[in-house]
Amino acid sequence: MVQPHRWRVSGWVHRAAILATCWLLVIGCVPSLTAGTRPLLKIGLVAPFEGLERPLGYEALQGVQLALAERNAAGGVEGSPVELVALNDFGEPAEAALQAAELAADPAVIGALAGWSDDVAAAVLPRYQEAGLAVAVPWSVSGQLANSKRGTVLVAASTERVAESLGRQLAHRHPIDAVLAGDAASAAPFLATSTVSLRVVPPPAAFDDALCQEWAARVAGDAARSPDALVLAMHGGLAGEVLRVLVTEHGWHGAAFGDAQAGSGELTAVASGAAAGLIFGSPAPAGTDLAAGAELPVGSRVSDLGPRAVAAYDAAQVLLDAIATAIQRDGQADRRAVLAALSGVRRLGLTGEIAFDEQGRRVDAPVWLYRLGDGQCPGTLVESDP
């Protein structure tokens, strides 16, 4: 368990390093802009930059940096440079709430990118809404969390939409017995959209060897009840550990599936070869699987972009478009104007056409299904939907 006082020391060190990088990026890309010419605008990125999910945060940071580099190289947003404030939340709801409060306390911050999982998003989106901060959620969370009137839009497919795609894949396997490893909240959308009868087994309470062993024994210990298929609806590290224990220590060899938060580099790092063959749903493709004709960030190598970098890039561009609209309408960007403009953004992103319904959910949000091999995530593209 990370102690709050330890976060305040180490967190600020890492924050300083991230901010220094982002600020160098800004000033290096806007040589024509001088201090005092236009007001400096800030957007926030809150993601895990430490802990087990650290790779997720830095992959997201890459995508946001690319979006800002493009805008600032072209003169900023309506002539104003944009600075990034990147804060570490460890992927934990309580810490994410603290960082939301810190962003809200800076009046120069006029929008944010946050909410990389259902539990974090549910904890922090009300905080941003209370502060009047527009939030473009880059990754899959429950569609119920969208709120266009209060400035929260889902730039990626919702967890319900990903569950629908995974449910069809699972149905193709015709499992006799399938287990969904997740809590009630994560299981609900899958149960609502899948045609397969699923037995819900809550995951281990923590990433702990004894707890994971106990969980695996309960799921696979009785040969008569050992599932033909397993759906992992939990964070990647924990998903990787339960899968590793099931396969390597209990000899389970059924079909494995993972939702958008389970399918990650953390799962492959922990599960290693036990993850081979797992199919997971992603609301964004890897750069190598972008559709033909997709406009790539200037100067970037497509092979360098992971799914979360692609998703973060699109979410950042949506937020920047809202800032531009606010300036065009009001002559300046403030929180109120950006919040009002956000759900009206329409653009062609790396992940396709982006538009939002009345609630703030992405219309016809695509999903990409990947199969893990023995190598790194995301693996081999199975199909895209639609």
C-alpha positions as CSV (number, residue, x, y, z in Angstrom):
1,M,0.0,0.0,0.0
2,V,1.4,3.4,-1.0
3,Q,1.4,5.8,1.9
4,P,0.0,9.4,1.2
5,H,3.1,11.1,2.5
6,R,5.3,9.0,0.3
7,W,3.2,10.0,-2.6
8,R,3.7,13.6,-1.8
9,V,7.5,13.3,-2.0
10,S,7.9,10.8,-4.9
11,G,4.9,12.0,-6.8
12,W,6.1,15.6,-7.0
13,V,9.5,14.4,-8.2
14,H,7.9,12.4,-11.0
15,R,5.5,15.2,-11.7
16,A,8.3,17.7,-12.1
17,A,10.1,15.4,-14.6
18,I,6.9,14.9,-16.6
19,L,6.1,18.7,-16.6
20,A,9.6,19.5,-17.7
21,T,9.3,17.2,-20.6
22,C,5.9,18.5,-21.6
23,W,7.0,22.2,-21.3
24,L,10.1,21.6,-23.4
25,L,7.8,20.0,-26.0
26,V,5.6,23.1,-25.9
27,I,8.3,25.7,-26.3
28,G,10.2,23.7,-28.8
29,C,7.2,23.5,-31.1
30,V,6.1,27.1,-31.0
31,P,9.1,29.3,-31.9
32,S,6.8,32.0,-33.4
33,L,4.9,32.5,-30.1
34,T,6.4,34.7,-27.5
35,A,5.4,35.2,-23.8
36,G,2.6,37.8,-23.5
37,T,1.4,37.5,-27.0
38,R,-1.4,35.1,-26.2
39,P,-2.5,33.6,-22.9
40,L,-1.0,30.2,-22.0
41,L,-3.7,27.5,-21.9
42,K,-3.3,24.3,-19.9
43,I,-4.9,20.9,-20.1
44,G,-4.4,18.0,-17.6
45,L,-3.6,14.4,-18.1
46,V,-4.2,12.2,-15.0
47,A,-2.9,8.6,-15.4
48,P,-0.8,6.0,-13.6
49,F,2.9,7.0,-14.0
50,E,4.0,4.8,-11.1
51,G,3.0,1.3,-9.9
52,L,2.1,-1.8,-11.8
53,E,0.2,0.2,-14.5
54,R,3.0,2.6,-15.1
55,P,3.4,1.6,-18.8
56,L,-0.2,2.6,-19.4
57,G,0.4,6.1,-18.2
58,Y,3.5,6.7,-20.3
59,E,1.8,5.2,-23.4
60,A,-1.0,7.7,-22.9
61,L,1.5,10.5,-22.4
62,Q,3.0,9.7,-25.7
63,G,-0.3,10.2,-27.5
64,V,-1.1,13.5,-25.8
65,Q,2.4,14.8,-26.5
66,L,2.0,14.1,-30.2
67,A,-1.3,15.9,-30.3
68,L,0.1,18.9,-28.5
69,A,3.2,18.9,-30.7
70,E,1.1,19.1,-33.8
71,R,-1.1,22.0,-32.5
72,N,1.7,24.0,-31.0
73,A,3.9,23.6,-34.2
74,A,1.0,25.0,-36.1
75,G,0.8,28.1,-33.9
76,G,-1.2,26.7,-31.0
77,V,-5.0,26.7,-30.5
78,E,-6.3,29.9,-32.2
79,G,-2.8,31.4,-31.6
80,S,-2.4,30.3,-28.0
81,P,0.1,27.7,-26.9
82,V,-1.1,24.8,-24.8
83,E,0.8,23.3,-21.9
84,L,0.3,19.9,-20.4
85,V,0.0,19.2,-16.7
86,A,0.5,15.5,-16.2
87,L,-0.3,14.0,-12.7
88,N,0.1,10.5,-11.4
89,D,-2.9,8.7,-9.9
90,F,-1.3,5.2,-9.6
91,G,-4.5,3.9,-11.2
92,E,-6.2,4.2,-7.8
93,P,-9.6,5.9,-7.3
94,A,-8.7,7.7,-4.1
95,E,-5.4,9.1,-5.5
96,A,-7.2,10.0,-8.8
97,A,-9.6,12.1,-6.8
98,L,-6.8,14.0,-5.1
99,Q,-5.2,14.7,-8.5
100,A,-8.6,15.9,-9.8
101,A,-8.8,18.4,-7.0
102,E,-5.3,19.6,-7.8
103,L,-6.1,20.2,-11.4
104,A,-9.3,21.9,-10.5
105,A,-7.4,24.3,-8.2
106,D,-5.3,25.6,-11.1
107,P,-7.5,28.2,-12.9
108,A,-5.4,28.0,-16.0
109,V,-6.4,24.3,-16.5
110,I,-9.5,24.4,-18.8
111,G,-9.9,20.7,-19.6
112,A,-8.7,17.3,-18.7
113,L,-8.0,13.8,-20.0
114,A,-8.8,11.3,-17.2
115,G,-10.6,8.1,-16.3
116,W,-8.7,5.1,-17.6
117,S,-10.9,2.5,-15.8
118,D,-14.5,2.2,-14.5
119,D,-13.5,2.4,-10.9
120,V,-11.3,5.5,-11.4
121,A,-13.8,7.2,-13.7
122,A,-16.7,6.7,-11.3
123,A,-14.6,8.2,-8.5
124,V,-13.3,11.3,-10.3
125,L,-15.7,12.4,-13.0
126,P,-18.2,13.9,-10.4
127,R,-15.2,15.9,-9.0
128,Y,-14.4,17.3,-12.4
129,Q,-18.1,18.1,-13.0
130,E,-18.4,19.9,-9.7
131,A,-15.3,22.0,-10.7
132,G,-16.8,22.8,-14.1
133,L,-13.9,21.1,-15.9
134,A,-14.5,19.5,-19.3
135,V,-13.2,15.9,-19.5
136,A,-12.6,13.8,-22.6
137,V,-12.4,10.2,-21.3
138,P,-9.9,8.4,-23.6
139,W,-10.5,4.7,-22.7
140,S,-13.4,2.4,-22.2
141,V,-15.6,3.1,-19.1
142,S,-19.3,2.6,-18.5
143,G,-21.5,4.6,-20.9
144,Q,-23.6,5.6,-17.8
145,L,-20.7,7.9,-16.8
146,A,-21.0,10.1,-19.9
147,N,-22.7,13.5,-19.2
148,S,-22.6,16.0,-22.0
149,K,-24.5,18.6,-20.0
150,R,-21.7,18.6,-17.4
151,G,-18.9,18.4,-19.9
152,T,-18.0,14.6,-19.8
153,V,-17.7,12.8,-23.1
154,L,-16.5,9.3,-23.9
155,V,-14.1,9.4,-26.8
156,A,-13.7,5.6,-26.8
157,A,-16.2,2.7,-27.0
158,S,-18.0,2.1,-23.7
159,T,-17.4,-1.0,-21.7
160,E,-20.9,-2.1,-22.7
161,R,-19.9,-1.7,-26.4
162,V,-16.7,-3.7,-25.9
163,A,-18.7,-6.4,-24.0
164,E,-21.0,-6.7,-26.9
165,S,-18.1,-7.5,-29.3
166,L,-16.5,-9.9,-26.8
167,G,-19.9,-11.6,-26.2
168,R,-20.2,-12.5,-29.9
169,Q,-16.7,-13.9,-29.9
170,L,-17.5,-16.0,-26.8
171,A,-20.7,-17.2,-28.4
172,H,-18.8,-18.5,-31.4
173,R,-16.9,-20.9,-29.1
174,H,-20.1,-22.5,-27.7
175,P,-18.7,-23.0,-24.2
176,I,-20.6,-25.4,-21.9
177,D,-19.5,-23.5,-18.9
178,A,-18.1,-20.0,-18.8
179,V,-16.9,-17.9,-15.9
180,L,-16.8,-14.1,-15.8
181,A,-14.1,-13.0,-13.3
182,G,-15.2,-9.5,-12.2
183,D,-17.3,-7.6,-9.8
184,A,-20.9,-6.8,-10.2
185,A,-20.3,-3.5,-11.9
186,S,-17.9,-4.9,-14.5
187,A,-20.0,-8.1,-15.0
188,A,-23.3,-6.2,-15.7
189,P,-22.7,-5.0,-19.2
190,F,-21.3,-8.3,-20.3
191,L,-24.3,-10.2,-18.8
192,A,-26.6,-7.8,-20.5
193,T,-25.2,-8.2,-24.0
194,S,-23.8,-11.7,-24.1
195,T,-26.0,-14.6,-25.3
196,V,-23.8,-17.1,-23.3
197,S,-24.8,-18.1,-19.8
198,L,-22.0,-16.9,-17.5
199,R,-21.2,-17.8,-13.9
200,V,-19.9,-14.7,-12.2
201,V,-17.0,-15.2,-9.8
202,P,-15.6,-12.1,-8.0
203,P,-11.9,-11.6,-8.5
204,P,-9.3,-11.8,-5.7
205,A,-9.6,-8.7,-3.4
206,A,-5.9,-7.8,-4.1
207,F,-2.8,-8.8,-6.1
208,D,-1.7,-11.3,-3.5
209,D,-0.3,-14.8,-4.2
210,A,-2.3,-16.5,-1.5
211,L,-5.6,-14.8,-2.6
212,C,-5.0,-15.6,-6.3
213,Q,-4.2,-19.2,-5.4
214,E,-7.4,-19.5,-3.4
215,W,-9.4,-17.9,-6.2
216,A,-7.9,-20.2,-8.9
217,A,-8.6,-23.3,-6.8
218,R,-12.2,-22.3,-6.4
219,V,-12.6,-21.8,-10.2
220,A,-10.6,-24.7,-11.5
221,G,-10.1,-27.1,-8.6
222,D,-13.1,-29.2,-9.3
223,A,-12.6,-30.8,-12.7
224,A,-16.4,-31.1,-13.1
225,R,-16.8,-27.4,-12.8
226,S,-13.6,-26.2,-14.5
227,P,-14.9,-23.6,-17.0
228,D,-14.5,-24.0,-20.8
229,A,-14.1,-20.2,-21.1
230,L,-13.0,-17.4,-18.8
231,V,-13.7,-13.7,-19.2
232,L,-11.4,-11.4,-17.3
233,A,-13.0,-8.1,-16.3
234,M,-10.3,-6.6,-14.1
235,H,-7.1,-4.6,-14.2
236,G,-4.3,-6.1,-16.3
237,G,-1.9,-7.0,-13.6
238,L,-4.4,-8.9,-11.5
239,A,-5.9,-10.5,-14.6
240,G,-2.4,-11.7,-15.6
241,E,-1.8,-13.2,-12.2
242,V,-5.0,-15.2,-12.0
243,L,-4.5,-16.4,-15.5
244,R,-0.9,-17.5,-14.7
245,V,-2.0,-19.4,-11.7
246,L,-4.9,-21.1,-13.5
247,V,-2.8,-22.2,-16.4
248,T,0.6,-23.0,-14.9
249,E,-0.4,-24.4,-11.5
250,H,-3.9,-25.8,-12.2
251,G,-3.5,-26.9,-15.8
252,W,-6.4,-25.0,-17.1
253,H,-6.5,-24.7,-20.9
254,G,-9.8,-23.1,-21.8
255,A,-10.6,-20.1,-24.0
256,A,-9.6,-16.8,-22.3
257,F,-11.1,-13.4,-23.0
258,G,-10.4,-10.0,-21.6
259,D,-12.1,-6.6,-21.5
260,A,-10.5,-3.3,-22.3
261,Q,-8.8,-2.9,-18.9
262,A,-7.6,-6.5,-18.7
263,G,-6.0,-6.4,-22.2
264,S,-2.7,-4.6,-21.5
265,G,1.1,-4.9,-21.2
266,E,0.6,-5.6,-17.5
267,L,-1.3,-8.8,-18.2
268,T,1.3,-10.1,-20.6
269,A,4.2,-9.2,-18.3
270,V,2.6,-11.0,-15.3
271,A,1.0,-14.0,-17.1
272,S,3.9,-14.5,-19.7
273,G,3.2,-17.5,-21.8
274,A,-0.1,-18.3,-19.9
275,A,-1.7,-15.4,-21.8
276,A,-1.1,-16.8,-25.2
277,G,-4.4,-17.1,-27.1
278,L,-6.3,-14.7,-25.0
279,I,-8.7,-12.5,-27.0
280,F,-9.4,-9.0,-25.7
281,G,-11.4,-6.0,-26.8
282,S,-9.7,-2.7,-27.3
283,P,-11.4,0.7,-28.0
284,A,-8.4,1.7,-30.1
285,P,-6.0,-0.1,-32.4
286,A,-2.2,-0.3,-32.3
287,G,-0.6,2.1,-34.7
288,T,0.3,-0.7,-37.1
289,D,-3.4,-1.6,-37.4
290,L,-4.7,1.9,-38.2
291,A,-7.0,2.1,-41.1
292,A,-5.6,2.9,-44.5
293,G,-5.6,6.7,-45.0
294,A,-5.7,7.5,-41.3
295,E,-3.9,10.8,-40.7
296,L,-0.8,10.1,-38.6
297,P,0.9,12.5,-36.3
298,V,3.6,14.4,-38.1
299,G,7.1,12.9,-37.5
300,S,5.8,9.9,-35.6
301,R,6.5,6.3,-36.4
302,V,3.3,4.3,-36.7
303,S,5.0,1.3,-35.2
304,D,5.7,3.2,-32.0
305,L,2.0,3.8,-31.1
306,G,0.2,1.4,-28.8
307,P,-3.6,1.4,-28.4
308,R,-3.6,3.8,-25.4
309,A,-1.4,6.2,-27.3
310,V,-3.8,6.2,-30.2
311,A,-6.8,6.7,-27.9
312,A,-5.1,9.5,-25.9
313,Y,-4.1,11.2,-29.2
314,D,-7.7,11.3,-30.3
315,A,-9.0,12.4,-26.9
316,A,-6.5,15.2,-26.8
317,Q,-7.5,16.4,-30.2
318,V,-11.2,16.4,-29.2
319,L,-10.4,18.5,-26.2
320,L,-8.2,20.9,-28.2
321,D,-11.0,21.3,-30.8
322,A,-13.4,22.2,-28.0
323,I,-10.9,24.9,-26.8
324,A,-10.7,26.2,-30.4
325,T,-14.5,26.4,-30.7
326,A,-14.7,28.2,-27.3
327,I,-12.1,30.9,-28.5
328,Q,-13.9,31.3,-31.8
329,R,-17.3,31.8,-30.0
330,D,-16.2,33.9,-27.1
331,G,-12.8,35.3,-28.0
332,Q,-11.2,33.4,-25.1
333,A,-11.2,30.0,-23.6
334,D,-12.5,29.5,-20.1
335,R,-13.9,26.4,-18.4
336,R,-17.5,27.2,-19.0
337,A,-17.0,27.8,-22.7
338,V,-14.9,24.7,-23.2
339,L,-17.4,22.6,-21.3
340,A,-20.2,23.9,-23.5
341,A,-18.3,23.1,-26.7
342,L,-17.0,19.7,-25.9
343,S,-20.0,17.4,-26.9
344,G,-20.4,19.3,-30.2
345,V,-17.0,18.3,-31.5
346,R,-16.9,16.4,-34.7
347,R,-13.7,15.2,-36.2
348,L,-12.0,12.4,-38.2
349,G,-9.6,10.8,-35.7
350,L,-7.1,8.1,-35.9
351,T,-9.9,5.7,-34.7
352,G,-12.4,7.0,-37.3
353,E,-15.3,9.4,-37.2
354,I,-15.8,10.9,-33.8
355,A,-19.1,12.4,-32.8
356,F,-21.2,12.2,-29.6
357,D,-24.8,11.4,-28.8
358,E,-27.0,13.5,-26.5
359,Q,-25.6,11.8,-23.4
360,G,-21.9,12.3,-24.5
361,R,-21.2,8.8,-25.6
362,R,-19.3,8.3,-28.9
363,V,-21.6,7.4,-31.8
364,D,-20.9,4.1,-33.5
365,A,-17.8,3.6,-31.4
366,P,-15.4,1.0,-33.0
367,V,-13.8,-1.9,-31.2
368,W,-10.7,-3.9,-32.1
369,L,-10.3,-7.5,-31.0
370,Y,-6.8,-8.8,-30.5
371,R,-5.4,-12.3,-29.8
372,L,-2.3,-12.4,-27.7
373,G,0.7,-14.5,-28.8
374,D,3.9,-15.2,-27.0
375,G,5.1,-11.7,-27.6
376,Q,4.0,-8.3,-26.4
377,C,0.6,-6.7,-26.2
378,P,-1.6,-6.1,-28.2
379,G,-0.8,-9.1,-30.3
380,T,-2.5,-10.0,-33.6
381,L,-5.6,-8.2,-34.8
382,V,-8.6,-10.6,-35.0
383,E,-11.2,-8.2,-36.3
384,S,-12.5,-4.7,-36.0
385,D,-16.1,-4.0,-35.1
386,P,-17.6,-2.3,-37.1
